[in-house]
Amino acid sequence: MDPKKAIRLALLCLSSFVAVVVAAPSIIWKNSASVPLPPVISAIPTGATDPSLSSVYRQGLPSLYIPVYLTKEKKVESLPLETYVRGVLAAEMPIEFELEALKAQAMAARTYIIRKQVEQEMGMGNLPPGEALVTDTINHQVYVSDLELKARWGSLYEGNSDKLDQAIRETEGIVLTYDGKPIEANFFSTSNGYTENSEDYWNTYIPYLRSVPSPWDRTLSPRFKETIELSAAALRNKLGISSTLSVSAGNGSGLQIIELSQGHRIKKLRIAGKAFSGREVREKLGLNSSQFQWSWQGDRLQITTFGYGHGVGMSQWGAQGMALEGRKAEEIVKYFYTGIELGEAANFSIGNNLQKK
């Protein structure tokens, strides 16, 4: 097509779209003042043959499909992007949470899958081309179908479904970006009062995954503080320690903290003379968090954890706390992900290896 004709066509489609928005904004999205979207023109991807593609996408017409491996059915199913995000939102965050917290989670879930497909396109994916992009398990993001939700919610299905739909509708197509790219939108259940710097848990510095206070979790989350008990023998076995553990404090053969992270979690510690990271101990012992304290009761060790999850990114109970204070979804995600902006999934998804129908 002649370049001048292409430009005129794009401007014509854009003006038509604006007219539709002015006449009937509810067709496109609701509450746009609380979570402003980028200009429509920026959502027209480079090389797109249809300049109106972005406006079609925003109106919810399914064009982007996510190939998901459903573990119970043992098959790959291609799901429309927003259908997939809806199922992830229902699985990953309690439906009882405030709408703005749900919207924040929806944006994080959508960003996760868009980043996943971008990484695969660059040869960084861990699934072969033509197969599933993700599973429906905690290995990626948990996903539940609408059929499962009807069975789970019973008589509450209609009300819960409407709330779920609203969270998806009001964030449709929005992803979280940093330096023009979709972020690693990590999230977890409950903080210990702070989120964690990425390098203090994964040894990788990521500029938008910075430690910030999250005081809401302490009073809201039922998983904020928990205590487990282990025998000295079980502790040695799980940690691969052959030497005898002493229950006496300060003699060098017990548990000693060496370093704390900025997020107030244990970064390094020594147990029976052997050095561990806080993450190692958390994972080997199956602890809720890498912030913990302990005490010996005879030859048994009581360990009390604070928080639930790795601590990097958005705290879900922190998001709930912010929403209860009247904060909007955009404020929530920009608080937990430092220096990010809101972008359009279509910018990263048109012309790539996601299935399109």
C-alpha positions, 0 to 999 in steps of 0.5 A: 500500500502507498505510505500516504494512503496507509497514513490516511487510513490510520487517521480515519480509523483513529478518528472513528474510534474516538467518535465511538468512545465519546458517544459510548465510552462504556463500550470500551472500558469503565473507570478509565480515570482511575487506571488511565490507558496509553493513547490509542495510537501507541497501541497500533503495533509496528507492521500491523496491516489493520490500523484499527486492530488496537481498538478491536482488541480493546473492545474484547474481540478475542485475537490473542490466544495463549496455549496452556497445558491443562494438567487434569485434562492432559492436553493443550488448550488455546485460550483467549488472552483475557479468558486466561487472565480471568482464570489466573486471577480467580486462582491466584487471589481471593475473590473476596478482595477489594476490586482495586486489589483484584485489578492490580493482580489482573495486570500482574498476571497479564504482564507475566504471560506477555513477558513469557511469550516475549522471552520465548520469541527471543529463544528464552522459553523453556517450552518447545515451539508449537507446544504449551506456553505455560501450564495451569500450575504453580510452575507458572501461574495457576489457572482455573476454568469457568466450569471449575469456578461454577463448581467451587462457588456454587450459589455465589458464582453469579456475584463472584463472576460479575466481580471477576469480569469487572476486574478484567474489563477495567484492566483489559489489555493493560500490562506493566512495563519498565524501559518499554518492556513487560516486567517480571511481575512477581507477586506473593501472598504476605510480606513480613512488613517489607518486600524484598530486593530481587538480588537478595533472593534471586541474586539478580538485580532488577531495578523495579523489584525494590524493597518497600514497606508493606505494613498492611500484611501484619493486621490483615493476613492470616498467614503473617505469623506461623510456628512449626516444630522440628527435631534436631535429627530432622533438621540435620537431615533436611539441611544435610548436616552431619555434625551435632547440633547444639541447643546452647546459644552462642557456642557456634554449633547452633543457629547464627544469623550472619546478615539481614537483607534490606527487606528484614529477612535472613540473607545469610546464616550459619547452622552447626558451622555450615553457611546457608542463605536464608532462601536455602533454609526456607526451601529446604525446611519448607518454611513460609518465609526467609524471616524467621526466629527460633527457640529450642524446646528440649531437642526440638526446634520451634521456628516462627516465620513472618510473612508467606512467600518469597517476598519479591514484587507485589504483596497480595495482602499489601495490595488488599490493604492499600485497596481498603484505604481507597488506593486505585489499582494503578497506585498499587502496582506502581508502589510495589513495582518501582518506576514502572509504567502502564502499557498495552499488551497488543504492543508486544503480542501482535505479529509474534508467536502467540496463536491468533484466531 
